[in-house]
């Protein structure tokens, strides 16, 4: 069953007093099972973006505690900052991550909003997917008039809060209004400009944001706003769909920025938004010197950006994930204002368990010595997977060298596609290095289960069989993954850089070792499976792969020997 996980990204109207921020985030961490991923304070904006994840009911509890504490600690009558805001907890979106639909997430948001309104006494508007009315879907509309306009806003029956008190008093004056909802993942990014002009920054923002700018007579800034036949203002849309943007001056950095929320990263990837801002800025005589990510991003955002810029350079895309992200960071200028560490900004990296030690994270020497120790794991299955990873890596290396070979520029994309396939195989086999050891440990754990009663004996026997089946399936998966690298290696041996043909040959030898080694593990583990039909079928399928592997290896080595002997 897929575990239900949601993300919460509350924005608190305090970015300078770290003691206040710490008291708020302590409330989040007080809920066991919730993981605090990131705390990103901004001095100029006087705003802190916090990101945490967990199961829905736990996230709701953590969010409620944090919002309540923020309402107690932050006095909005004294708040000043560059960012638009309407409350101590200005906005609090819930975002579906795993096993949760948007509709369900909207329900969780409304549940949280109800608690905040009734138990904390803070007025709440529900927005985006959690909105009760169409006009409240848009955050900017809910926040219109900002904090200073709350008293007047609450006098309008159309703007009665969805939850909580609706009469302006000293309490609301202190806490403001919170906007709570559910939305898809949003990337907040600021583009740094080589100007101090907020006006110029705003002009660029209006050029690109989906909403665009008001249409005026003669196209002049001071011209009369044009109206349609119904008397409504006419707007000229910007060039980027799913993007909201404004311009501002950041005293902390001494520059103006275009501050953007990319609300649909599928329609407008971040790198596309960056390039468009660069283009529009250049047309106004301004240069984008870099960018600043606010909060966290999914890994895909940086991977897609890195591959986009590699392709523009006609470089192979089949390189390590870390190298792709490095290209993205440099291309987007994410380290322009301060050092940028992907481990602190990418959601998937932050969700990794730091205590989960992996074999593949060891040094080559450490892995070899651990294998040589008296510990039964890692054993032949993990070693087979690692041998396969090395073989696929050699094939990928030849593809990358061929893609960047002088005089072969017209073939860069051909070899790049092979390199990408190879990198995927490498990643799969590296995963199987640890998974094979994990499968062995599951068997050991099953054997250690109690067996005092008939019920315990039956449960233990079932657990042993389940673990044994899995321990057979893992090396079978290794066989298939390793075997899939033969096509890559054969093509690199025959068409790749001839100076690296011996590397392709060694890659084939490694793949054959991986396939044969994994086959031996399939056989020995299958012998312990009581389901004779299942055991016989998986061994038979494994034998077919082994036979084909021998043929593939021989064919590749003949190609290699022929080229070397020329």
Secondary structure, DSSP 8 states (H G I E B T S, - for coil): ----EEEEEEEES-SS-HHHHHHHHHHHHTSTT-EEEEEEEETTTTEEEEEEEE-HHHHHHHHHHHHHHHHHH--GGG---SS--SBSEEEEEEEEEES--HHHHHHHHHHHHHHHHHHS---EEEEETT-SSGGGS-HHHHTTTTGGGHHHHTTSGGG--SBS--S--HHHHHHB-EEEEE-S--EEEEEEES---HHHHHHHHHHHSTT-EE-BGGG-TTS-B-B-TTS-B-EE--S-TTEEEEEEEETTTTEEEEEEEES-TTTS-HHHHHHHHHHHHHHTT--EEEEEEES-B-HHHHHHHHHHHHHHTT--S-S-HHHHHHHHHHHHTTTSSS---HHHHBHHHHHS-TT---GGGS-HHHHHHHHHSSSS-S-HHHHHHHHHHHHHHHHHHHHHHHHT-TT-GGGHHHHHHHHHHHHHHHHHHHHHHHHHHHHHHHHHHHHTS--SSHHHHHHHHHHHHHHHHHHHHHHHHHHHHHHTTHHHHHHHHHHS-GGGHHHHHHHHHHHHHHHHHHHHHHHHHHTT-S-HHHHHHHHHHHHHHHHHHHHHHHHHHHHHHHHHT-
